[in-house]
Structures are given as structure tokens and as C-alpha cells.
Amino acid sequence: MEMEQTEKEAIRAASAEVSREFKTLINADDLDSLKQSQHLILGRLQDSNAVLAHFNEYSEHCFSEVSGDFSRNTRLLRSMKSDLDYIFQKLRATKDAKKTKIGRDWQRSRMGWQILMEMEICNRSMKSRILATYPDAFPDDSTGEVVDRRPDLEIPQ
């Protein structure tokens, strides 16, 4: 027990000596300046923490106001997406069926296309004869060639 006591005293003496030597290395004014800077930083951090806490409360309040709208609109968008998927699926099936039918009809009715082309030629010649007889029979724009300006839905965009 006496040995433990002497060890403790020796440790205390060594600590006191180190403290005395350490005190001579540090300037008291520098230590006070450092302590003041730390208090200033602590105050700023506490202010920032208070601002962030207030903002979190405000954000939570705003989110609670709009979360119902978000969930309702999300359900609506999902429903619209499934409806559109169904519509596009039907359109694709219809387009594929139409392509197949047109392909079969095209092979069967090449003669029909020739007849249509001949009718178009006749229509143009008849129109030119009417124009020769009655120059004001058609408006200026109707005599030009008609161009189909509808978008081609089969070209990916």
C-alpha cells in the first residue's frame, strides 16, 4: 500500500512539473483570444442551429399541407399512365392489323389503284377544261397540287 502511495505522489509531482513547464510555453493573452474565438464560433453555431430548426419546422408544416395533393396527383398520374398504356396497346394492335389488311388488300387490288390513278388524271384534265371555260370557277388556292401535311405517326420522334 505504501508503494502505491509513493507512486501516486510521484505521478502528481510529475504532473505538476509538466503543468508548470507547459504554462511557461503558452501566453495567457493568446489563450484568452483562443477562448473568445471559440465562444464566438459556438454562438454562431447555436444561431445557425436555431435557424435550421425553425426552417425544418416550417418545411414540415408546408409538406403536411401539400402531401395530400401530392399523393392524390400521384394516383391520378398512375391511373392516366395505365390508361395511356392501354390506349397505345390498342393503337399498336389496330395499326398492325391494318397493315396486314392493307397488305392483303394491296395485293388483291392493284387494279383498284390503277383505276384510282386514272380517275385522278381524269379529274385533273376535267378541272383544266372547266378552268379553260370558266377562269373564275375555282379559288386561286384550289388549283394547286394538294400536299398532305399530316404528320407521319410511324416515324419515331
C-alpha positions as MATLAB code, in Angstrom:
seq = 'MEMEQTEKEAIRAASAEVSREFKTLINADDLDSLKQSQHLILGRLQDSNAVLAHFNEYSEHCFSEVSGDFSRNTRLLRSMKSDLDYIFQKLRATKDAKKTKIGRDWQRSRMGWQILMEMEICNRSMKSRILATYPDAFPDDSTGEVVDRRPDLEIPQ';
ca = [
       0.000    0.000    0.000;
       2.841    2.286    0.820;
       4.289    1.654   -2.614;
       1.064    2.641   -4.315;
       1.060    5.830   -2.278;
       4.581    6.743   -3.357;
       3.692    6.002   -6.974;
       0.703    8.298   -6.772;
       2.816   11.058   -5.242;
       5.432   10.640   -7.936;
       2.745   10.885  -10.653;
       1.331   14.029   -9.018;
       4.739   15.606   -8.802;
       5.441   14.798  -12.451;
       2.066   16.240  -13.482;
       2.709   19.404  -11.523;
       6.150   19.776  -13.121;
       4.727   19.257  -16.639;
       1.968   21.778  -15.897;
       4.481   24.365  -14.728;
       6.626   23.852  -17.803;
       3.575   23.932  -20.061;
       2.360   27.195  -18.523;
       5.607   28.848  -19.425;
       5.151   27.863  -23.086;
       1.684   29.424  -23.503;
       0.936   33.133  -23.448;
      -2.159   33.953  -21.357;
      -3.358   36.596  -23.862;
      -3.227   34.070  -26.709;
      -5.159   31.600  -24.586;
      -7.834   34.224  -23.814;
      -8.063   35.162  -27.514;
      -8.464   31.494  -28.450;
     -11.158   31.023  -25.797;
     -13.014   34.134  -27.027;
     -12.893   32.888  -30.654;
     -14.269   29.528  -29.552;
     -17.159   31.224  -27.721;
     -17.881   33.346  -30.809;
     -17.921   30.247  -33.026;
     -20.141   28.427  -30.512;
     -22.618   31.319  -30.554;
     -22.734   31.360  -34.350;
     -23.250   27.594  -34.474;
     -26.079   27.838  -31.957;
     -27.717   30.614  -34.026;
     -27.368   28.538  -37.190;
     -28.821   25.541  -35.399;
     -31.826   27.614  -34.285;
     -32.385   28.889  -37.841;
     -32.198   25.354  -39.239;
     -34.590   24.046  -36.574;
     -37.069   26.814  -37.453;
     -36.712   26.056  -41.173;
     -37.265   22.334  -40.524;
     -40.489   23.114  -38.652;
     -41.638   25.384  -41.489;
     -40.771   22.747  -44.118;
     -42.613   20.081  -42.154;
     -45.677   22.333  -41.965;
     -45.561   23.072  -45.724;
     -45.099   19.401  -46.569;
     -48.064   18.414  -44.408;
     -50.196   20.940  -46.324;
     -49.264   19.629  -49.779;
     -48.666   15.929  -49.119;
     -52.351   15.144  -49.697;
     -52.243   16.891  -53.062;
     -49.032   15.056  -53.984;
     -50.447   11.645  -53.179;
     -53.749   12.386  -54.963;
     -51.953   13.693  -58.059;
     -49.563   10.741  -57.992;
     -52.504    8.330  -58.012;
     -54.082   10.327  -60.840;
     -50.859   10.233  -62.899;
     -50.501    6.482  -62.366;
     -54.087    5.977  -63.473;
     -53.546    8.171  -66.538;
     -50.378    6.246  -67.386;
     -52.173    2.900  -67.240;
     -54.990    4.326  -69.393;
     -52.493    5.653  -71.944;
     -50.616    2.350  -71.956;
     -53.886    0.563  -72.707;
     -54.772    3.051  -75.473;
     -51.342    2.763  -77.112;
     -51.505   -1.015  -76.874;
     -54.846   -0.967  -78.693;
     -53.497    1.512  -81.263;
     -50.492   -0.706  -81.955;
     -52.711   -3.755  -82.333;
     -55.046   -1.839  -84.649;
     -52.122   -0.487  -86.676;
     -50.627   -3.967  -87.041;
     -53.982   -5.403  -88.071;
     -54.491   -2.578  -90.542;
     -51.026   -3.088  -92.034;
     -51.789   -6.749  -92.512;
     -55.193   -5.994  -94.050;
     -53.768   -3.272  -96.292;
     -51.032   -5.646  -97.413;
     -53.589   -8.280  -98.361;
     -55.884   -5.724  -99.966;
     -52.982   -4.188 -101.853;
     -52.096   -7.499 -103.388;
     -55.724   -8.127 -104.324;
     -56.477   -4.699 -105.680;
     -53.550   -3.411 -107.702;
     -56.107   -2.951 -110.371;
     -58.092   -0.693 -107.995;
     -55.068    1.547 -107.519;
     -54.635    1.859 -111.235;
     -58.282    2.855 -111.531;
     -57.828    5.467 -108.787;
     -54.810    6.937 -110.564;
     -56.708    7.113 -113.837;
     -59.617    8.835 -112.059;
     -57.176   11.393 -110.620;
     -55.778   12.061 -114.088;
     -59.316   12.439 -115.442;
     -60.205   14.737 -112.568;
     -57.202   16.967 -113.334;
     -57.991   17.112 -117.030;
     -61.638   17.846 -116.288;
     -60.593   20.586 -113.892;
     -58.330   22.124 -116.524;
     -61.188   22.048 -119.059;
     -63.533   23.779 -116.586;
     -60.837   26.374 -115.871;
     -60.375   27.000 -119.565;
     -64.111   27.626 -119.920;
     -64.725   29.396 -116.602;
     -61.487   31.002 -115.329;
     -63.030   32.096 -112.014;
     -64.654   28.711 -111.251;
     -62.093   27.723 -108.598;
     -60.399   29.864 -105.968;
     -56.709   30.503 -106.644;
     -55.523   28.062 -103.972;
     -57.636   25.133 -105.116;
     -55.877   24.773 -108.464;
     -52.500   23.976 -106.933;
     -51.422   20.489 -106.058;
     -52.664   19.354 -102.658;
     -49.920   18.224 -100.302;
     -50.702   16.017  -97.334;
     -49.339   17.891  -94.316;
     -50.435   15.431  -91.655;
     -47.584   14.078  -89.503;
     -46.408   10.567  -90.183;
     -47.173    8.724  -86.944;
     -44.877    5.830  -87.772;
     -41.707    7.938  -87.641;
     -40.332    7.910  -84.060;
     -39.722   11.359  -82.638;
];
